[in-house]
């Protein structure tokens, strides 16, 4: 297997692990992969994602979700509340954009 094929395989593995809903050690045992190898590739791909140029392979694995409010309150000038699975995120008016980006990066890894 050449380097490009190996890289594509690991991008898929990391994506599969992140979408599995189970912890890394259990996922590795289930798929016969060393935990240290998975950890290495997660770290490597995360570093590449934070660089100025995100590779096309990782970009193609990005999924978007629609947010449809159950009801729209008549006056919402205090905060925005996002709920997804077990996470609820309250974003106050005048929030720090960089702080929000950092929180979303952490949630993405969960």
N, C-alpha and C positions, 0 to 999 in steps of 0.2 A: 504494500500500500504506500503510495507516495504521500508527501507532506500535505498537499492540498486535500486529498481524500481523507487523510487522518483528521485534519482540522474540521472538515465538514461533518465527519462522524462524531467528533466531540461536541460540535455545536448542537447537533441533534440530541446527543446524550444529555447535555446540560439542559436543553429545553425540555426533554422528556422528564428529567428529574424534577425540574421546577414545576412542571404541570402535574406531577404525580400525587402531590399532597402528602407524601411520606417523608420522613427524615432521611438525610443523606446516607447514613450507615445502613439503614434498612433497604434503601433503594440499591445501594452497591451490592449488598448481599444477594438481593433478588436477581440482579443482572450479572453477577460474577465479575464485578469491576472493583479494583482496589479503591478504597476511600481516598487515599492520598492522590491518586490520579484524578479523581473527580474534583477534589479540592484544588489541585493544581490548575485544571482547565477552567473552573469557575473563576478563580483569581485572575488567570490570564485573560479570559474573555471580558471580565469586569474592567480590567485595566484598559483594554482596547476600547471598550464602550465609553470610557470617560475621556479618551483622547479626542483630539479635534476631529478626527475622521473615523466614523463608525463604518465597519466593513459591511458590504452588501449582504453577506450571509446572515449576519446578526440582525440587520435591519429587516430582512425578509421574515424573520421569526416574530416580529412585533405584532401584537394583537391589540385591537382597539375595542373598547366597550362603549355602548350607548348608555347615557345616564338620562333616565326619564323620571322626573319627580312624580310621586304619587299625587301630590297636590301642590299648588303654588300658593304660599301664604301671600296675603295682600301687601305686606310691607316687610322686606327682608334687607334692611340696611345694616344689620349687626353681624351676621356671619353666614357662612355656607357650610352645610353638613353633608359629607359624603360617607356613605355606608357601603361596604363591600365585604361579603362573607362575615368574618369575625371582627373586622376593623371598622371603626367609626372615626372619621377625621373631621374636626370642626375647624373651619378656616375663618378667622375673624376679619372684619373689615380692616384694610390697611396692613395685611399680612406681609411678612418678609418672603419674597419670592424664592430666594436662595434657600431659606430654611425649608420651605415647602418642597422644593426639588430634592433636598437631602432626605426628607421624610419619605417621599415617594420612592426614592432609590432603595431605601431600607425595606419598605413594604413590598417592593417588587421581588426582593430576595426571599421573602417569607413564603 
